[in-house]
């Protein structure tokens, strides 16, 4: 499940402009305030986008309003995509417990993999969670993404809820919620 596919479905040709605008604002879940970039040799090697359950609750209304705003000229596309994606949007990042710190995206460029960057980003997420007063890291992962699942399990994450199957067009996804206690830094 690639984030770019979700946003392209929601915003169509306006996806890039919408995400750029939301990224620059501080009052929504797509904001730069929730993003950390990892650099290696003066180049971006990976990124982490994460926030507390409290931030998710506080910023969700503004995020939803911005989604509607940027879909304004494509409202029928937005409504159709929302219906199409309701299972995903209703599961990913939802059902967070008080004290959760949610890892929405963790990515490392393929050419930079195998150098411990995922571990560095997960350690940083744990530090951010600790600073935010959170007690647990949580994330969602595609059940069939064995590389990501292995990396998360090696980092101490365990499955905390049954897999949820969602269907998007002709694709089926099984999404798992993984979590682990925050390590105090």
C-alpha positions as CSV (number, residue, x, y, z in Angstrom):
1,X,0.0,0.0,0.0
2,X,1.8,3.0,-1.2
3,X,0.9,6.4,0.3
4,X,1.2,8.0,-3.2
5,X,-1.6,5.7,-4.5
6,X,-3.9,6.8,-1.6
7,X,-3.3,10.5,-2.3
8,X,-3.5,10.1,-6.0
9,X,-6.9,8.4,-5.6
10,X,-8.1,11.2,-3.2
11,X,-6.8,14.2,-5.1
12,X,-6.2,13.2,-8.7
13,X,-3.9,15.5,-10.5
14,X,-3.9,17.9,-7.5
15,X,-2.2,15.3,-5.2
16,X,1.3,16.8,-5.4
17,X,0.1,20.4,-4.8
18,X,-2.2,19.3,-2.0
19,X,0.4,17.3,-0.2
20,X,3.0,20.1,-0.6
21,X,0.6,22.6,0.8
22,X,-0.5,20.4,3.7
23,X,3.2,19.6,4.4
24,X,4.1,23.2,4.8
25,X,1.2,23.9,7.3
26,X,1.7,23.0,11.0
27,X,-1.9,22.2,11.8
28,X,-2.6,18.8,10.2
29,X,-1.4,15.2,10.3
30,X,0.4,15.6,6.9
31,X,2.5,18.4,8.3
32,X,6.3,18.7,8.3
33,X,6.1,18.9,12.1
34,X,5.5,15.2,12.1
35,X,8.3,14.3,9.7
36,X,12.0,13.6,10.2
37,X,14.5,13.1,7.4
38,X,17.5,10.9,7.8
39,X,20.6,12.1,5.9
40,X,23.6,10.2,4.8
41,X,26.4,11.8,2.8
42,X,24.4,15.0,2.4
43,X,21.5,13.2,0.8
44,X,18.2,12.0,2.2
45,X,18.4,8.3,3.0
46,X,15.0,7.9,4.6
47,X,12.2,9.4,6.4
48,X,9.9,9.0,9.4
49,X,6.4,10.4,9.6
50,X,4.9,9.9,13.1
51,X,2.7,11.5,15.7
52,X,1.0,10.9,19.1
53,X,-2.6,9.6,19.5
54,X,-3.3,13.0,21.0
55,X,-2.0,14.8,17.9
56,X,-4.0,12.5,15.7
57,X,-7.2,13.3,17.7
58,X,-6.4,17.1,17.8
59,X,-5.4,17.4,14.1
60,X,-7.8,15.0,12.5
61,X,-10.6,17.6,12.0
62,X,-8.2,20.0,10.3
63,X,-6.7,17.3,8.2
64,X,-10.1,16.1,7.0
65,X,-11.1,19.7,6.2
66,X,-7.9,20.2,4.2
67,X,-8.6,17.0,2.3
68,X,-12.0,18.3,1.3
69,X,-10.6,21.7,0.4
70,X,-8.0,20.2,-1.9
71,X,-10.5,17.9,-3.5
72,X,-12.9,20.8,-4.2
73,X,-12.8,20.7,-8.0
74,X,-12.9,16.9,-8.0
75,X,-15.5,16.3,-5.3
76,X,-17.0,13.4,-7.1
77,X,-13.6,11.8,-7.4
78,X,-12.9,12.5,-3.8
79,X,-16.2,11.0,-2.6
80,X,-15.7,7.9,-4.8
81,X,-12.1,7.5,-3.6
82,X,-13.3,8.0,0.0
83,X,-15.8,5.2,-0.4
84,X,-13.2,3.1,-2.2
85,X,-10.6,3.7,0.5
86,X,-13.0,3.7,3.6
87,X,-11.6,0.4,4.9
88,X,-8.0,1.6,4.7
89,X,-8.8,5.1,6.0
90,X,-10.9,3.7,8.7
91,X,-8.2,1.3,9.9
92,X,-4.8,2.8,9.3
93,X,-3.9,5.2,12.1
94,X,-7.2,4.7,13.7
95,X,-8.0,2.9,16.9
96,X,-4.9,4.3,18.6
97,X,-4.8,3.9,22.3
98,X,-4.1,6.9,24.6
99,X,-0.4,6.9,25.0
100,X,0.3,5.5,21.5
101,X,2.8,7.1,19.2
102,X,1.8,6.2,15.6
103,X,4.4,5.6,12.9
104,X,2.4,6.5,9.8
105,X,5.4,6.1,7.3
106,X,8.9,4.9,7.6
107,X,10.8,4.7,4.4
108,X,14.4,4.2,3.4
109,X,15.6,4.7,-0.2
110,X,16.3,1.3,-1.8
111,X,19.9,2.2,-2.6
112,X,20.5,3.2,1.1
113,X,19.0,0.0,2.6
114,X,21.1,-2.5,4.7
115,X,22.9,0.3,6.6
116,X,20.8,0.4,9.8
117,X,18.7,3.3,8.7
118,X,15.4,1.7,9.7
119,X,16.8,1.0,13.2
120,X,18.0,4.6,13.5
121,X,14.6,5.9,12.4
122,X,12.8,3.6,14.9
123,X,15.1,4.7,17.7
124,X,14.3,8.3,16.8
125,X,10.6,7.5,16.9
126,X,11.0,6.0,20.3
127,X,12.8,9.1,21.5
128,X,10.0,11.4,20.0
129,X,7.4,9.2,21.7
130,X,9.2,9.4,25.0
131,X,9.4,13.2,24.6
132,X,5.7,13.3,23.9
133,X,4.9,11.2,27.0
134,X,3.8,8.2,25.0
135,X,4.2,4.6,26.3
136,X,3.8,2.6,23.1
137,X,4.9,2.8,19.4
138,X,2.3,1.5,17.0
139,X,2.2,1.0,13.2
140,X,0.4,-0.7,10.5
141,X,2.1,-3.0,7.9
142,X,1.0,-5.0,5.0
143,X,0.9,-8.7,6.1
144,X,2.7,-9.7,2.9
145,X,5.6,-7.1,3.3
146,X,7.9,-9.7,4.8
147,X,11.0,-7.4,4.7
148,X,9.2,-4.7,6.7
149,X,7.6,-7.2,9.1
150,X,11.0,-8.8,9.7
151,X,12.6,-5.4,10.4
152,X,9.8,-4.4,12.8
153,X,9.9,-7.8,14.6
154,X,13.7,-7.6,14.9
155,X,13.1,-4.1,16.5
156,X,10.8,-5.6,19.1
157,X,7.4,-5.0,17.5
158,X,4.7,-7.6,18.1
159,X,1.3,-8.1,16.4
160,X,-1.4,-6.6,18.7
161,X,-4.5,-7.1,16.6
162,X,-5.8,-9.5,14.0
163,X,-5.1,-8.8,10.4
164,X,-7.7,-6.7,8.7
165,X,-8.4,-7.4,5.0
166,X,-9.3,-4.5,2.8
167,X,-10.0,-4.5,-0.9
168,X,-9.1,-1.6,-3.2
169,X,-10.3,-2.1,-6.7
170,X,-8.9,-5.5,-7.6
171,X,-6.2,-5.6,-5.0
172,X,-6.6,-7.2,-1.5
173,X,-4.4,-6.1,1.4
174,X,-4.1,-7.7,4.8
175,X,-3.0,-5.1,7.3
176,X,-1.5,-5.9,10.7
177,X,-1.2,-3.6,13.7
178,X,2.2,-3.9,15.4
179,X,3.3,-2.3,18.6
180,X,6.0,-2.2,21.2
181,X,6.6,-0.4,24.5
182,X,8.6,2.9,24.2
183,X,12.1,2.6,25.3
184,X,13.1,5.5,27.6
185,X,15.9,7.6,26.3
